[in-house]
Amino acid sequence: MSKTKLFLQVVEDVQALADSLQELAVAMKTNEPEPQVKTPEPTMETKSEVKQPTLEEVRGLLARKSQEGKSTEVKALIEKYGASRLSDVPTENYAALVADAEGL
């Protein structure tokens, strides 16, 4: 997210906080029951999505590790995820595999 978009998101959040504080102050002043809190649905931009690595990215990382002399460790990592070769590793395990490989 660019700095400008991040800044605008912070401004929107601060404005929402100010509105909520104002409602709270009015409710406390008049002793009214608390209004129901509206939870906005997260938009696509505010969702924290973990980027799923592609097969090519994982293959590139493992190739670099193999070139660094860690071929046995790379093979063990692939087998750890129940596969005999990288293309057999389920795509949902790519992020964990990358994390493990970076730890080598």
C-alpha positions in Angstrom: 0.0 0.0 0.0 1.4 3.4 -0.9 2.2 5.9 1.8 -0.6 8.2 0.5 -3.2 5.5 0.7 -2.0 4.4 4.1 -2.2 8.1 5.3 -5.7 8.4 3.9 -6.7 5.2 5.7 -5.3 6.5 9.0 -7.2 9.8 8.5 -10.4 7.9 7.9 -9.8 5.7 11.0 -9.1 8.8 13.1 -12.3 10.5 11.9 -14.3 7.3 12.7 -12.7 7.3 16.2 -13.6 11.0 16.7 -17.2 10.3 15.7 -17.4 7.3 18.1 -16.0 9.4 20.9 -18.5 12.2 20.2 -21.4 9.7 20.3 -20.0 8.3 23.6 -19.8 11.8 25.1 -23.4 12.6 24.1 -24.6 9.3 25.4 -22.9 9.8 28.7 -24.2 13.4 29.0 -27.8 12.3 28.4 -27.5 8.9 30.2 -28.9 7.1 27.1 -28.1 3.5 26.5 -25.1 2.8 24.3 -26.0 2.7 20.6 -25.3 -0.5 18.7 -21.8 -0.5 17.4 -21.7 -0.8 13.6 -18.9 -3.0 12.4 -18.0 -2.0 8.8 -17.2 -4.8 6.5 -13.5 -4.8 5.6 -12.9 -3.6 2.1 -10.5 -5.4 -0.3 -7.8 -2.8 0.4 -8.0 -3.1 4.2 -7.9 -6.9 4.3 -4.6 -8.2 5.4 -3.9 -10.8 2.7 -0.8 -13.0 2.9 0.7 -13.2 -0.6 0.8 -16.9 -1.6 4.1 -17.6 -3.4 4.0 -19.1 -6.8 5.6 -22.3 -7.9 8.2 -20.4 -9.8 9.1 -18.3 -6.7 9.4 -21.3 -4.5 11.4 -23.1 -7.2 13.8 -20.1 -7.5 14.4 -20.0 -3.8 15.0 -23.7 -3.5 17.4 -23.6 -6.5 19.4 -20.8 -4.8 19.6 -22.9 -1.6 20.7 -25.9 -3.6 23.4 -23.8 -5.3 24.6 -22.8 -1.8 25.3 -26.4 -1.1 22.1 -27.2 0.8 20.6 -29.8 -1.6 20.0 -32.4 1.1 18.2 -29.9 3.3 16.1 -28.8 0.3 15.1 -32.4 -0.5 14.3 -32.9 3.2 12.0 -29.8 3.1 10.1 -31.1 0.1 9.7 -34.5 1.7 8.5 -32.8 4.9 5.5 -31.6 3.0 4.7 -35.1 1.8 6.1 -34.9 -1.7 9.0 -36.4 -3.6 9.4 -33.3 -5.9 8.4 -29.7 -5.6 5.5 -29.9 -8.1 3.8 -32.4 -5.8 3.8 -30.1 -2.8 0.2 -28.7 -2.4 0.0 -24.9 -3.2 -1.4 -24.1 0.2 2.0 -25.2 1.7 4.1 -22.9 -0.4 4.2 -20.1 2.2 5.3 -22.4 4.9 7.8 -24.1 2.6 9.3 -20.7 1.7 9.5 -19.8 5.4 11.3 -23.0 6.2 13.7 -22.6 3.2 14.6 -19.1 4.2 15.5 -20.4 7.6 18.2 -22.7 6.1 
